[in-house]
Amino acid sequence: MKKRKLIISIFVLALICSCNSQSFIKKESIKESSMEPSMLGTDSLKNWHVSSIGLNKLAGINLHSIRKFDYTEHKSVTVAVIDSEIDFKHDFLKLNIWFNPLEVPGNGIDDDTNGYIDDHSGWNFLGNLCNKNTRYAHFESTRILKELKNSNKSSSYEKLESLRSNYKKLLEEGKFNKTNNDAVLAEYRELQKEFDSILHKRAYDLKAIDSLKLQIKNDSLLFKRASYWGELLSYNMTEEYLLFHKKRSDSIYFKSLNLNYDDRNIQNDDSRDLNDHKYGTPLGLFDNTLNHGTQMAGIIVGIAPEKTKLMSLAISAIGDEHDKDIALAIRYAVDNGAKVINMSFWKHFSMHKEWVDEAIKYAADNDVVIISIAGNDGIDLSESFKYPDDINELREEFVDNFLTVGASSYTIDENLKPKYSNYGKNDVDIFAPGERIFTTTKNNGFTKYSDGTSSAAAVTSGVAALIRSYYPSLTAPEVKHILMESGVTYTVSVPTPTKENPERMTPFNELSKSGKILNAYNAIKMADSVVRSR
């Protein structure tokens, strides 16, 4: 049983680290599918999120029906992806990359005088000119506790108890994962040595192990060890794979959770000074272990492929994003023409919320839609917080260009809300498909398992880009409310357990402000109606 738990811990760690960076995503000629034919397959759930509800009884966004509208013209729309860096070389993305028309790449000159030298397709706030990139950042609770420790102001911090509790929990999880990964790697090496000896170091696979088990079935201890070794092989858990996760869990424990670690050493900026913005580097240091931005980009382009341009703004490492980077990235996106900003990240605390709030207001003043995520804690946000948000100290919205999106699943039953998705009658605006989303991934590949509110936000950003392309006269608030009001209402009850009532069920339409799931066809139809009525 102990060994079985060790295996499970590896998969849990891999899942957490790959899903999000802050835990340990027309004209008549529109295609039948938003993805290329080579991306399609026999899997009935592949691209389910763009399908029609009536055809397969899956809660998709009905993208295909948009073909009924005749769009004689539509404009290019830039979507800023504030995340980890996008892989610009991916075949499915490279034609949709935004390029700064005023910047000459590689000449070492700030041609457009915007303060960023050679920002030809966005900016990397994590790197430096020595080709180094921040891979591990502090969690926000680590960051704030470090700041409070150095400033001796901990007694005045109003959320100190919650902050310490969060840090303690993360520290315990980090130590658990580190210990388990060490143990699994050691066990792997011991088993490999043992079975290399038994099988005389010849090449072997699961078939060879199964054959061996038939020969040693009377030796219960050896049989169990062979079964365990076979299980490792069946999951393709190579030594390289285990070393990767050991290194990651070690780095999270010794860097992201370490109060003495300097997570701005590479940038060499003053993270407490918003005016110190001359740091970072042009894009091009793509680190395929930080793959989240590429996945979000693929979802957006998969929905709005024709006129969408992707602006990559890299701020996400393993850990939590810095408020300074968030604020500067939003301002960069606005100043360089983005009309939609996708922010598929969240955190439980915010050291400088005021910086981010001012940037969000700046986007609102300049008619830019911001799509953010509800988060993946499975909680009611009315009883908690997530950042960034558009909520002031009175829990009132201070702008009207910001959407918070929860994740929905494909089956219209009690599983419509995945367990992990946060929700909130007053804090989440709408839900969108976020389970088993097919998208781009590293090494020019694809995955059909992009899960989470991150994916739901990217789906929403794709539809927002369509609206802003087809109907550019619509304002950011109009786009926001069209997305919310045109969705589909589902009244099926879903589990929303609490400590007091673990069996609690809630109608799905009570989980968000709109009570709906995004629907692309309805949104375009409503946008068309609004524009024609003017």
N, C-alpha and C positions, 0 to 999 in steps of 0.2 A: 504493500500500500504506500509506503514511504517513497519508493522509487516511482510509482505511478504519479504521485503528487509532484515529484521533481520534473517529470516530463510535462505535466500540465502547466507548471510555472513558466517554463520556457515559452510555451505558446501564448500564455497570457501576456508576458512581457513583449513578445514580438508583435502581438496585436495592438497593445497600448501604444508602443513606440511608432508603429506605422500608421495608425489612424489619425493622430494629431500631435503636433509638436509640443503642446504644453503639458501633456501627460507623459509619464515615463516612456468636407470637403467637404412677307415674301410674294415673291412673285409666284405665278402659276408653276414655275419651274422648280419649286421646292421638292426635294427628294422624298421618296416614300419613307426612308429612314434618314435621320440626321447624320448617321454614321455611314462611312463608305461601305460598299458591298462586301469588301474583304473582311470587314469587321463583324459581319453578321454570321449567324450560325444556327444550329438547330436548338440551342438552349432556349426554352420558351420564355425565360426571364431576361434574356439579353436585350437591352434597350427597352425594357418594360416601362421605364419611367416616361418615355415619350409616346406611349401607345394610347389608344382610345379606350375609355372605360367600357363602352358598349360592346367592343369586339371580344375582349378577353376577361372582362370583369376584374381587371387589375386597376388600381387607383393611379393611373398615369396621367400625364398633363395634356394628352390629346393634341400633340404637336402637329400630326399629319393633316388634321382638318384645316389648318391654316392655308393649305393650298387652294381652298375655295375663294380666298380673297385675291383680287388682282392688284398687285403692287407694280405700277409702272415705273416708279423710282423709289429708291431708298438710299439713305446716307450711311456712310461709314461711321461706326460707333467704337470708341476706344473704351475697353474695360480694363481697369487697373486691378491686377491680382496681387494684393498685399499678402505675402505668404513666404514660403521658401522659393528659391529661384526656379523659374520655368526652364525646362530643357528645350531650348530653341531649335535644336537639331532634329527633334522628333518629326517624322514625316507628316504626321497628322496636324502638327501645329505650325510648322515653319512658314506657311503661307499666310498665317494670321498674326504674325508678330508685328507690333507697333514699332516704327522707327522714327526717331526724332528728326524731323525734316530740317531743323536749324543747326544740327550738330554733325560735324565731320568726324567719323569714328577714327580713333587711333592717332590723332594728331597732337594730343596732349594739350589742347587749347579748349577753353570754355567758350565755344563759338557763339552760343546763344546767351551767354552771360547770366545763366540761372544759378550759378554757384556749384554746378556739378560738371566736372571735366569729362568729356567723352561719354556722356550719358546717351548713347545712341539708341537704346531700347528700354530704358528704365534705369534703375539704380540698385546696387547691392549695399545695404546699410550694415552688413555683417563682415565685410572684407577689408583688406588694405592693399596698398600698392605693391606689397611684397608677396602677393598671391597667397595670402593666408586668409582663412575664413573661419568665423566663429561657428563651431558645431554644437557646443554645449553652453547654454546660458542658465542663469539662475532661475529657479521658480520665483514667482513674485513674492511669496512669503519669505523665502530666503533673502531676497533682495531688500525687502523692507526691514526685516529683522537686523540685517547687517547695517543698514543705514541708521536704524534706531540705536543699535549698539555703539556705533561710532559717534553719534551725536548726543547720546545720553538723554534722549527725549522719549524713551519707551513708556514712561508713566503717563504721558499725555496723549498717547495714541489710543483713540476710542475703540478700535477693533483689535486691541492687543491680544485679548483672550482667544478670539476666533483665529487670529493670525498664528499664534503659537500652536493652537490645536491642529491647524492645517499643516504647519511645518512638521510637527511631531508625526502626523499620519504619513506624510510623504517620506520622512526619514525612516520610519518603520518599514514602509513598502520598499524603499530603496535598498535597505539592508537585507530584507527578505529576498529580493530578486538577486542581489549580488551573491548572497550565500548560496542560494539554489543554483545559480548559473555556474558557480565554482564547483559545486558538488556534481552537477550533471556532466560537466566537462571532464572532471576527474574520473567519474564512473565510465564515461565513454572511452577514455584512453585505456582504462583497465580492461574493459570488455574487448576492445580492439586487439590488445596485446594477447588476451586469453584465446580469442577465436582465430587470430592469425596463427597461433601455435597449433590449435586443434586442426585447423584446415590447411596447415602448412603454407600459410601466407599466399596461397593461390587466390586469384580473383574469385570472389563469391558474392552472391546476391541473396535475396529473400528465398529463392527456390533452394539454394544450397543450405540456408539456415533451416528451412522447413524439413529438408531431407535429414539434416543432422538431428533435429528434434525427434524424428521417428526412431533414430538409433539410440537416443539417450533418454527415452521416455521413462525409464525406470530410475534414473538419477534425478530426483526431484529438484535438487538445488541447481544442477547444471541446466536442467530443462527450463527452470524459471529464468536463469540468466540468458539462455539462448532466446527465450521468448521476448525478454526485455531488449536484447540486441536486435532482434527482428523488428520490434516495434520502432526502434530508433531508425533503422534502415527504411522502414515503410514510409516514414515521414521525411525521408531524405535529410535527416539531421546529421550532416557531415561535421567533421571537426572544424572546418572553415566556418560553417554556420554557427556552431556553438561558440567559437572564438569571437565571432562578430558580436554575439549577444552578451558574452562575458565582458568584452571591451565596453560595450554600451552601458551595461549596468554598473560597471566600475566607474565610468566617467560620470554617470548621473549621480552616483553616491559621493564621489570625491570632488565633483565640480558643481553640478546643478544644486546640490544640497549643502555645499561647503561654505560657511559664512566667511571664510578667509580667502576664497577663490575670487579672482578678479575677472569677471566675465566681459569686461570692456578692454582688456589688455590689447587685443588685436586692433580694435578701432582706435584706441588711444585718444578718445574724446573725453570730455567732462560730461558724464551722463546726467548731471544735475543742472546743466546749463542748456536750455533749449536753443539759445543763440549760437552755441558752438555746433554748427551743422556741417563743417567742412571735414567730413570723415566718410568712410566707405569707399567704394570702387565701382567702376563700370562693371556690368554683368559679364559673365564668362567663366566664373569659377564654379560652374555647376557641380554640386556634390550629390551624386545619386543616392546617398543614404538619406538625404533630405528631399523626399520625392513628392511631398504633399502639394506644392504649387503646381507641378506638372499634372497631377491628377485633377485638380480643380480647373486648370486651363482646358483640359480635354473635355470636361463636362460642359463648360461654357461654349466652346467652339462646336461641340456636338449638337447643341441646340440652335445656335446662331452662327452658322458657318460662313455665310456669304460676305457680310460686311463688317464682321467683328475683328478688331485689332486688340491684341493682348499686350498690355504694358506690365512688365514684371517689376515688382518692388519687393526685394528680398529683405525680410526682417525676422523671419521665423527660424529658430534653431531648435534643438532639443532642450526644452525648458520653456519659460514664458517670455513673450515679447516685451521689449522695453517701451514704456509710454512715449519716450522721446522719439524712438524710431517710428512708432505708430503715427504720432502727430505729424512728423516730417514727411512720412510717406503719403499720408492723406493730402497734405498741402502740395507735394510734388505732383500727385495725380491730378489735382484740380488745376494747377498752374499749367500743366502740359496737355490739357484737353480731354481728360477722361470724363465720360458722362455717367459711367457706372463704376462703382468700386466694390469689389468682392473682398470681404474680410472673413475668411474661414478659420478663425482662431478665437479663443476666449481664455479668460483667467478669472480666478476667484477674488483677486485684490488688484488695486490700482494705486501705484505710488504717486503718480501725477495725473490724476483724472482730469484736472483742469486743463492740462495741455491738450489732451485728446478731445475734450469737450469743445475747446475753442477751434480745433481743426475740423470737427464735425460741423460746427456752426459756419465755418468758412466754406465748407462744401455746400451747405444749404444755401448760403448767400450766392453761390455761383452755380446753382441749379444742377447739382450732382447727386445722384442716388447712391446711397450706401447700403449694401446688403451684408448683414452680420448674422452670426449663428446663435442659437439658443443655448448650445452647450450640451455635453454628453454625460451629465450626472444622474439623469432620470428623476429630477426633482422639480417642484413647483417654484418658479422663480419669484413668486410673490412672497415667498418665505426665505429668499436668499438673494444673492447678487451674482451678476456676471458682468465682465467688462471686456471690450468697450460696450457702452450702451448709450441710449439717448434719454436717460432718466436723471432728473435733478434730485436734490436732497429731499424734496417733497414727493418723490416717486411720480413725477409728472414729466411728460415728454417736452423737451425744450427745443426740438426741431421737428420738421415734418418731411424729412427726406430719408429717414433711417428705418430700415426694416429688420426685425429680428425674426429668424426663421427656425422652426422646429422640423424634425425629420419624420416622415411618414413611410410606411412600408407598402407592399404591393397588395396584400390580401385585405379585403373589406370585411374584417371581423375583429375579434378582440386583440389581434396582433397589428392593427393598423398603426398604432404608435409603438415603435420599438422601445424596449425597456430603457434604453440609454437616453432617449431624447428628453431634454428638459421641456417644460411647458409652463403656461401661465396665462390666465384669463386677461390680465392687464399688461403683461410684460412680453409676450410673444405675439407677433402680428399675424403670422400665417404659418402653415406647414407646407412642406414640399417633399417630393420623393427623395429619400436619403439612404435607402437600403439596397444593397447589391446593384450599385450604379456602375455601368460599363464605361471605362474611360482610359485615358493614356497613362502610361507609367514609364519607368526608367528603361534605358537601353532600347529605345524605339519599340517598346512593347505596349500591351494593353492588359487591363485587369477588369474583371466583372464583379469585384468585391470591394468597391469603394463605399464604405458605410459611414454614417454619422451625419450630424447636423451640418458639418462642413460641406458635404456633397449636396445637401438640401439647399444651402445658401448658393452654391454654384449653379444649380438648376434654376433657381430664382433669378440669379444674375443673367443667365442666358436669355430668359424670357424678357427681363427688363431691357436687355440689349436689343432684342427684336422690336420691342415697342418704340424705343428711342430711335431706332433705324427707320422704321416705317412711318412714325408720327413724330418727327423731331420738334414740332411745335408744342408738344405736351411738356409741362413742367415736371420737375422732380416730385413734388407732392402729388401731382396728378397721376404720375406713373405708380407711385407707392400705393395710392388708394385704388387704382384700377386693379393692380395685382391682388390686393386684399379683397375687394368687393366682388371680383369676377370669379373667385374660386368656387369649388364645389363643396357643399356642406354634407358631412357624414355624421349621423347621429348614433352610430354603433357605440356601445360602451366598451371602454378599454381599461386595463388595470392602471390605477394610480395609487399604489400602496403607500401607507405612512406607518410610522412606528405605532401610532395609536390604532390604526385600522389597516392591517396588512392586506385585507381582502377588498379594499375600496375599489369601486368601479365608477368611471365618470364618462358621460357621453362625449365623444370626440369633439363635437362642436363647442364644448365648454373649455377646451384646452388652450384656446388662443383668443385674441381680440376679435379676429374676423370669424373664427369658428370654422375655417375652411382650409381646403388643400388647393394649392396653385393649379390653375388650368390655363394653358397657353392659348388655346382657341378662344375661350371666353374672354381672356384678357385682350387679345387682338380685336375681337368683335366689339368689346366695350370701348377700347381706344378709338376705333373707327367711328363709333357712334358719337363719342364726345367731340371729336374733331369735326365731324359733319354737322353737328348741331350748332356750331359757332357761327 
